[in-house]
């Protein structure tokens, strides 16, 4: 079950979505 927003990210590993979530919680300084 891939999210619509993650559609174009199907090519990348499944760990990317998790990274995006972590970045959302802790933006790069």
Residue pairs with C-beta under 8 A, 6 or more apart in sequence:
2 9
2 10
3 17
6 16
6 17
9 16
9 17
